[in-house]
Amino acid sequence: MSVNQLLLLLIFLQTSKTGFSAEISVLVQTGDSVQLDIQTQQLPEFDILFWMNDKSENIVRYSDSKGVTPHESYKDRVVFNDKTFSLTLKNMQKTDSGLYTARIIGLINKDLVLYRISVIDAVEAPVLTVNSNWSSSDSCTVNFTCRAHELMINSSYQNNRCSPQEVTSQINALILDCSEEHIFCNHSNPVSWKQDRRNITQLCGDEISKSDSSRLVIAVGTVAGCILLCVSAALCFKYKKGSQEEKVEGNTVKSSIEVQAETQEETGDKQPSTTYCTVGQHQKTPTQSETDHTIYSAVCKQQNKKPPVISASDT
């Protein structure tokens, strides 16, 4: 018998004995829970059902007569369903990695299912480091490094794009990618995923927008200058107009001629007396302004001389 035929025979015998031909791999994050099912709809009659690990420890033992009996080391972190016969393990640790088997004992001894559980730590957060960046009014170039544990990617962002890259190590993967707004550094394994990223606008936005900002400042300055010029012209026109009005008002003649007519009731003289006036410009004093052109008038009354009285002796 050849070696290949012997291997096939061993596999056949093992399959006939256990009732399944392959183990089921399950990956669990450290600290999480995992549920193991028997993977069959109908079970043959049995006296005892075990869930056991590769250390030959019976995690739980179940029978109709005695119910569920958990192993001492799993007592506080195991849940057994006596309807579906599934097993849930809580707070899994890396030392819990290994094989887990469901087996029945009765008229027929049979392994129902075999699980290979691997407990894996969550990945560490990656670090995205910007090595250098250069910006102009049209484009931005950023050189950066994506690093996590023993994995590292060096790349660059240019013309609003970058080339996606990926490196792997066993079950861990480091992926670098970008969009129009961000650069992404992703670190993952089958049970966890973490990311670091940088905002493109924060890296390049200020420099890219310098020329646009300058043009905006110039435009705003021009508009403000026009507004200031218009306001100044309006104020100047208003000031000149006000000065002219004040000048006209300052030249207003403020004189008046008063004519008094006295009837000489006491003297009996019925003829009106003569009143005259003199109009002239008021002499400026040192405190008066140049624009003061007040005209004054003086009103004088002619002396009223009584006619001489003729006595009888004179005649």
Order of alpha helices (4+ residues) and beta strands (2+ residues): alpha-beta-beta-beta-beta-beta-beta-beta-beta-beta-beta-beta-beta-beta-beta-beta-beta-alpha-beta-beta
